[in-house]
Amino acid sequence: MWTLVLIGLLGGLITGVSPCILPVLPVVFFAGGAKQPGSEPEPEPAGDVLVATRKTRARNRRPYAVIGGLVLSFTVFTLLGSLLIKALNLPDDILRIVGLVVLSVVGLSLLVPPLERLLEKPFSKLPQRKVNPNGGGFTLGLGLGLLYVPCAGPVLTAITIAAANGKIGVETVALTVSFAIGATAPLLVFALAGAKISERVKFFRKNNGKVRAIGGVMMLLLAVALYFDLPSLLQTKLPNYTQALQDKVESSQAISDLRLSNLGDASNQALDKCANNDQGQLRDCGPTPEFENIDGWLNSQPLTMAGLKGKVVLVDFWTYSCINCQRSLPHIKDLYARYQAAGLEVVGVHTPEFAFEHDKGNVEAATKKLGITYPVAIDNETSTFNNFRNQYWPARYLIDATGQVRYLKLGEGAYDQTENVVRELLQQAKPGVALPKPGELPDTTPTDQRTSRETYLSYGELPKSFTSGGSPLVLEKQASYDFPANLPAGKVAFGGDWTIDYQKATAGPDAQLKLNYTAKSTNLVLAGQGTVTVSVDGGPPRTVTVSGTPNLYRLSQTPDLHSGQLSLTLSPGLQAYSFTFD
């Protein structure tokens, strides 16, 4: 539980400084400093210090009211929005419409003070002559919570799929609340900054009416921009500079277990054999699940995987308000345009993240606006998403001409490797087929080329990083392994006895690990009860105590980037999942 809360907070904080937060920053800034005319006297300077009155302190609670309303509405309607809409038989887009109306009304209230006083009356604690000056801020927060669409990530995926499947337990609620608090913490900083500036800067003190008017106009402009989805044009032009950090924080076993617990019995467990990207290597990850419970098709008659046999198929899971998805779409459309004639079919499976994305009209309008011409399946029940054991937006699955899943890429990036796999599968399907030159669209996904990439200790992903003294990997049986004479850079090796499955490696007698890495810090996700003895470059050993469910343990730390070798000895029974690096 506490691991999920911590991950939710950190994941939310990272989201809160990502490009997805940009549209609401100006509104929150001005909302934090706006005050009702005549609600308090203007403080006069006393030297360099402003006289703080009781009413001034009351006004300073307005930023907390804005953020409190945002956290409450985001949490409630992310978890329960779809269920409430279905139960009450309301339009799928109702929550977004309500949010836009609230934002517009609050914006107008800053231009028309009597309207603001009317909005604040419901928030009066007791009947009194003057209403609560923070009520309008809380109302604004409620509206923003309905409109705030953060960048998709593993945490948000876990929350959304649990809500869609009606599996809302204590863990999911705790994760949602902690994520909402983390994501809105940077917004609170901006709101408090607006409040402080309004108190201390002479222009703001003497021109409160103008400041209110600017804030009102900003809110109305944001409402119009959100209605026409204009912020996405800016966000898609900016690379997601927080993506690498988000992946490191959120890609924990605790989050993965929570997501997998919500996938349902129809899940194809063989898909766990597909490792993310896998350096562009083809794998046999089992037969492709069918498109199930599809609510409608765009750009196509209904399709089936059985009917697509003979073609190479790229299944792209996306949702139209997901900025990560929008940044990857140019590459998907380019693949479709250049390779369709050679036998490639692309199917976009639109699985909604938020309630308003269930609206078929919205999906159809977004599909046209984004220039998508390939078939799109509307997966409002998340059945197909679950059957693919998917956990991300966006996610790309490549299926060969016989109907087998051969490659998986989660998230943005690695577009050149995806294209190489497409070309390889097309040539396998039709030897001698004429293929166009590889594409030239730039990949703007931020990456750190020096730091080692995450290394998974699972059977499906170990082949890309494993080396040994001659012992092959053995699946789900205890086996003995020997270290190689020389360990190449970026490789991991086992010593002693280990049991390796599709999720982890479990230590047996005399279990040891060696890893060559480049990073400032190294970490290992571990579970169980015991100790790990750690040595860096043959130096003095230190002991790390492991206890409980999967958690991230720091193994080494240096002030600068360091290339070296980790040597680990693990207690029997400890479970090792993945190395991560900073």
N, C-alpha and C positions, 0 to 999 in steps of 0.2 A: 504493500500500500504506500509506504513512505517513499519507496523508490519511484513509484508512478507519480506521486505528488512532486517530487524533486525534478523528475524529467519533464513533467508538465510545466512547471515554473520556468525551467531553463529553456525548454522549447518555445514557450510563449514569449519569453524575453527576446530570444533570437528573432522570432517572427515580428515582434514589436519594433525592431530596427531594420526590417527588410523593406524592399520597395513597396510592398503591399500597404504599408502604413501611411504613405505619403499623402493620399487624397484628403485624409481627415485631420492632418496636423494643423492647417490654418484655422479650421473651424474650432477645434479644441482649444487652441491658443486664445482666440478671441472670446470663446465662451467662458473660459476661466476668469477673465477680467471684466466681463460685462456686468454692470450693476443697474438696478432699477432706479430710475430718476426719482429723487426725493426720498429714497429709502434710507439715506444716511447723510450726514454732513460731510463736506469735503475736508479731509485732514489738512492742517496747515503745518508747514515745516517749522521745526524748533531746532535751529542750527542745521545740522545735517541729518537730524533724526525726525521722522514723522511721528506725530502723536497717535498712538494706537488706541482706538476706542473699542468698546465692546461690540459695536455694530461693524467696525472694520474687521474684527476677528470673525464675526458671523459671516461676512461676505467672503472671507477667505475659505470658508467651507464649500463654496460653490464648485471648485475643481473636483473635490471629492464626490460631490453629488453627481456631476457629469459622469465621472468614471464609474461610480457605484451603479448608476443606471445602466451603463454600457455592459458592465460585467454581469449584472442580473439578467438583462434581456438576451445577451449572447449565450449565456449558460442555459437558460430555460428553453429558448427556442432552437438552439442547436440540438439539444437532447430530445425535446418534446414537440418541436414545430411540426414535423411531418405527421406524427401521431394525432395531434390536435386537429390539424387540417383535414385528415381523413375522417376522424370521428365526427366533426362538425360539418362535413361535406362542403368545405370552403374551397375557393379557387387556389390552385397551387401557388400563385404569385401574391397571395394576400399579405403575407408578412412583409415582403419587399415594398408593396404599395403602402402599407401602414407606415413603414419606416420613412418612406419618401414624404408622406403627408405630414408626419410628425416633424421631420427636419424642416419642411417648408413653413409649417405653422410657427415653429420656434423662431425661424429666421424672420418671419413677418412680425412676430411679437417684439423683436428688438427694434423694429422700425415703428411699431405702433404700441406704445407702453400700456394702454388699457387692455390690449389683448394679452400681454405678458402677465398682468395682474390676474386676469381671468384664468390663465393656465396654472398659476401658482396656488390658487385657492384650494384645490383638492389636497395639497400637501401641507396644509396648516395642521399642526398637531392638535390645537384647541381653538375654539372660536375666539377670535381676537380682532382688534382693529386693523392690525397690519399682518399681511400674509407672510408665509415662509419665503425668504428671498432665495432659497436654494431649490425650490420646487421646480422652476423652469429649467434649471440645470439638470435635475434628475430626469425630467421629461426628455430633454435633448439626448441624454445618455441612453435612455430606453430606445429612442429612434435610431441612434447610431449603432446600437447593438444589433438591430435588425438588418442593418445595411453593411456592417463590417464584414468583409470577406478576406480573411488572412490567407497567405500562401499555403498551399497544401503541403503536408508533411506526414511522417508516420504517426505522430500523436493525433493530429486532426483526423487522419484516416481511421484510426482505432475508435475515436469518439463517434464519427459519423456512421461507420458500419454497425457499431453496437446499437446506436439509436435507430438506424434503419431496420435492424432485425428485432427490435423490441427487447434487447438484452441490456437493459440499463441497470446495472448493479452499483454497489457502493464504490467499487474501484473506478467505474466509468464516470460517475458523478464527481469523485475526487479529482480525477484527471482533468475533467472539463473545467471545473472551478479553478484549479491551479493554472491551467493553460490560459484561461481568460484573464486571471490576475496578472500573470507574467506578460501577456501580450499587451495589456493596457497600462502597465507600469510606465513605459516611455511616454504614453499619452498623458499620464498624470503629471509627469515632469513638465510637459509643454503647457498644460492647464495651469499649474502652479506658477510657471514663468509668466504667463499672461496676467495672472492675478497680481504678482509682485510688480510687474512693469506698470500695471494700471494704478498701483498705489504710489510708486516712487518717481515715475517720469512725469514731468510737469504737463506735457501735452495731453497725456491720458487723463490726468486729474482735472484739467481745465476744459477738456473737450469730450466729456463722457458721451454726449449725444452723438458726436461724430464716430467715436469708437464703436458704440452700439450699432450705428448704421452700417459701418464697415463689416462688423461681425454678422449682422443680418443679411447683408448682400452676399457675404462669403457662403453662408448656409444655403441661401437660395441658389447660388451658382453651383454649389456641390450637388444639390438635389437635381438640378437640370442635368449636370454632367453625369451623375449616376444613372439617371433615367435613360440617357442615350449611351451609357457604358463608355464614356470618353476617358476616364482614368486608365482603362486598360491599354489605351494607345500609348500612354506614357510608360506604364509599367512594363509592357512587352519590349520596349526599346532599352530598358535598363537590365543588365544581367543581374541575376539573383546573387548578390555578393555575400549573402549569408548562407547559401546552400550547403557549402562544405561543412561549416560549423554545425548547421542544423542536422545534417546527416550523422555527424559524430555523436551529438548529444542524444538524438531521438532513436538511433538504430540500436536500441538495447534489447536484450532478450525479454525483459519484462513487457515492453511494448509489443514485441513480436508475439509473445504468448497471448496477450490480451486480444490482439487482432485475430490470431488464428483460432481462438476460442469462439469467435463469432462467425466463422465461415460456414457452418452447417454440415450436414452429413453428406451432401452431394459433392463435396470437395474432392478434387483429383489429387491425391497425395503424391502421386508420381511427379507432379510439377515441382515438388520440393527439391528434386534432383537438379533443376535448372538453377545455376548460380547467376547472380546479377552481372550481366555483361560477359563475364568469364573470358575477358580479353579477346572477344570476338570469336570464340571457339564454338563449334556446333556440338550440341549434346542431344541425347535421346531422352526426352523428359515425359514420355508417355503420350497417349492419345489426347487429342484436343477435346475439351468439353464442348457441348453444344450450346448455342445461343438459347437461353431459357427465359421464359416469362418476359419476352420483349414486348413493350407497350406500343411499338410502332417503328417503322423504318422511314428514313429520309434518303432521297437520291437512289432508291432501289426498291424492288419488290422484296418480300421476306427471303432471307438467305438461311442456309443451314451449312454446318461444317461438312456434312456428308455430301451436299451438292457442290461444295467448293473443291473437293478432291480433284487432283490433277493440276491445281494452281498452287503457287506459293502465296500464302496469306499472311499479312501483317495485321494483327489485332491491336488497336491502340485504345487503351482505356483513358478517357478524358472526361472533363466537365467544363462547361463553357466559361464559367467565371474564374476558373483556376488559371492564374497568371503563369504558373509553371507549364501548364498544358499549352497555353497560347504561345509561349516562347518556342515550344518544340514543334508546333504545327507547320511552320514553313518547311521544315525538313521532311515531315511526313508527306505534305502535299507535293514536294519536289520528287520524292521517291515514286509516288503514284503517277505523276505526270511522265516521268522518264522511263519507268519500267512496266507500266500497265500493258503495253503492247507485247512485252516479252513474257507475260504470264503472271504478273504480280497483281493480287487483289488486296486492297486495304479496306478494313472494316473498322470504323470508329465506334466503339461502344461507349455511349454517353451515360455514365453512372453518376447521378446527382450527389453533390456534397451537401447542399443546403436545400431547404424546402422550395424556394422559388425556382430552383433548377429542375423541378419535376414538371413544370409547365411546358407542354409540347410546343406551344407557340413560341415561347422564349428560345427553346432549343433550335427550332427551325429558323428563327430570325438570326440567331447567333451563327448557325451553320452557314447561312447565306452571307452574312457580314464578314465572316472569317474566310470566305472563299473555298469552303470545303465542298468538293464535288464527288468524293467517294461515298459509299454507303455508310450510313450512320444508324446504329441500333439504339433505341431508347430503353435503357435498362433501369427503369424507375424502381423496380423491386430489388435491385442489387443482386439478383439471382446469378447472372452470368459473371459479374464481378467476383462473387463468392466461389462459384464453380472453378474459376481459374486460380483460386487461392491468392487472389491479388491483394496487395496491401498499399498500393501507391496510386497517386495521380501525378504525372502521366506514367503509364507503363506500356511497354511494347513487347508483344509476343510474336515470334515468327514461327510459322507452321509450314512444313514441307508439303510436297505434292501428294504424299501418302496420308496426310492428316496427323502427323506426329509433331508435337511441339519440340523445336530444336534450339531456341535461343530466347533469352529474356533480358530486357533492359528496363530498369526501374528509374524513374526520374529523368531529368534533363541530361544532355550530353552524350558522348560516344557515338555521334551520328555517323562518322566515317566507318566505325566498326560495324554498326548496324547495316550500312549500305554494303559493306564487303560480304556480310552474311547473306543478304538478299541476293547478291550476284552469284554467290556460291550455290545457293539453293536453286536458283533459276537454271544454272548450268547443269545441276544434277537432274532437274526435272526434264530439261530439253537439251541434251548435249549438242553443242555447236550453235546454240541460239545466239543471235546477234544482240549484243548489249551496248548501250550508249556509254560514253565516257563517264567516269565517276563525277558526282556533283561537286560544285565549288562553293556552296553556301558556307560561310564561316561559322564555326562553333564558338559562340561567345560565353559558354558556360565557364565560370571561374574555376580554376584548378591550381593547386600548388604542386608544381612539377618536381620539387625536391623532396618533400616529405613522403614517407612510405604510405601506401594505401592500406585501408583496413584489410586485415587478413583473417578469414574465417577458418575455424578448425572443424569443419563439417565435411562429410564425405563428398557432397556435391560440389564444394568450392575448393577443397584442398588441392586438387590436381594442378591448379595454376600457380601454387606457391610451395608445394611439397617436394622435398628431395630426401633421399635416404642412402644408406650404405648398401642397398640391394633389396631391402624388404618392401614389397608392394603394399599399398593400402588394402586393408581388409574391412569389409562392411559388417557392422553389428556383431562382431565376434572379437574376443580378446586376442590380441596378437602381439608378438615381440618385434621391436624395431631397433635398428642400429643407426648411429650417426654416420654420415659420409666422412671421408677423409678431409674434404674441403666443403665449406658451406657457402654457396654463391650469394651475392648480394640480393636482398629481398626475399630470400627463401627461408622456410621453416623446416625443421627436422625433429623427429621423435626418437627418443631412446627409452628402452625398457618396455613395459607392457601397457597397451592402450586399447580401449574399445571405442571405435569411431562410428557414429551414425550420421543421419542427415541434418542434425542440429548441432552436434557438439562432439568433443573428444573427452572420454572419461578415463582418468588416471588409474592404472593398476600398480602392481609391485614395481618399484624402482623406476617410476615414470619420470621422464625428463623431457625438456624442450629446449631447442636452440633456435634463435632467430637473428638474422642479419637485418638491420634496419637503419633508416635515416630519419631522425626526428629530434625535437626538443624534449618530448616526453613520450613514454610508452605506457600503455594500459592494457589490461586483459580482463575480459568479462568472465567471472568465475562464480561457481555455486558449490554448495556443500559445506562440510566441516573439515578444517585442516589447515595446513600451512603451505606456503610457497617460498622456497629459498631462491633468492634472486642474486645473480652476479652479472656485472656489466664489464665486458672486455677482460674477464679473468680476475677482476678486482675482488675486494673483500665482500663476502655474502651478507645479505640482509634478509630478514624474515617478514613475510606478509601473512597475516592471519585472515583466513577466509571463514565466513559464517553466514549461512542462510541462503536465500533465493538469489538468482543471478544478479550480480552487481559489478560495477566497474572498479577495478583496483589499479592504483598507480604503481608501476614497477620501477620506473626510472625518470629522472628529471635533470636536465642540463640547461644553463642559461641561453646557450646558442644551439643551432642545429648541429647534431652529432651523428656520425656514422659509426656504428659499433655492433657488438654481438651480445645478445641476452642469453644467459644460461639459467634455466629454471629446473628445480626439482620439486615435484608436487606430491602431496600426501595421497595415498590410494583413496579413490572414491571422489576426489574433486573433479568437477566438470568444467572444462574450458571451452568457451564459445568463440571468441574472436579477439584479436589484437586491434587496438586503435592507436592512432598517433596524432600528436599535436606539433 
